[in-house]
Amino acid sequence: ILNVEQSPQSLHVQEGDSTNFTCSFPSSNFYALHWYRWETAKSPEALFVMTLNGDEKKKGRISATLNTKEGYSYLYIKGSQPEDSATYLCARSPTGANNLFFGTGTRLTVIP
Amino acid sequence: DTEVTQTPKHLVMGMTNKKSLKCEQHMGHRAMYWYKQKAKKPPELMFVYSYEKLSINESVPSRFSPECPNSSLLNLHLHALQPEDSALYLCASSQATTGYRVGYTFGSGTRLTVV
């Protein structure tokens, strides 16, 4: 995998459902993996930054895991709410310098 | 203050115009970034400034000219743009040496349309 890839591109879930999506990235030259939440017309908001293989982070109903050896990260949302509707972006730092490379995002819509 | 402020929010410019985008932060961050995002594409890194010096230029055409006059302000000067340069331009900031493992703070972007 040369670039950061996210799947699915879009997702519709019912309120109360739990959901997850995937970020895949090259497993070589890895320094950090970022997740951002981006609501329309607002600023992308940092959710998590993970650097170690096996890292798990949690923020309320949202959690993320990281597997650097196989090059993927999962984002989980438990009990989705309409306010969770947003685009979720992941980004990889390949060098430890300040250059993040982003995926195209997963657009989540939570239906009340 | 924990925000990155970008102005203007929307800009329409002709191909012969000169305009500037502005980005400001007061969090003491010493790294600032310009990203460009076209529809259905990931944000693409354009420039990185670290301690007010240009540290990364991702082969951006010279019609885009960045400037970092002080540690709080980042400008992007635009001249002789093409319609394909129409995009959302995002500014971000971070700690200079640890931003990659701490996270960035983004502005909400300037929606640029070149006519």
Interface residues (C-beta under 8 A of the other chain):
Chain A: V4 Y31 A32 H34 Y36 A41 K42 S43 P44 E45 A46 V49 T51 L89 S93 G96 A97 N98 N99 L100 F101 F102 G103 T104 G105
Chain B: E3 V4 A31 Y33 Y35 K40 K41 P42 P43 E44 L45 V48 S50 S55 I56 L90 S94 A96 G99 Y100 R101 V102 G103 Y104 T105 F106 G107 S108 G109
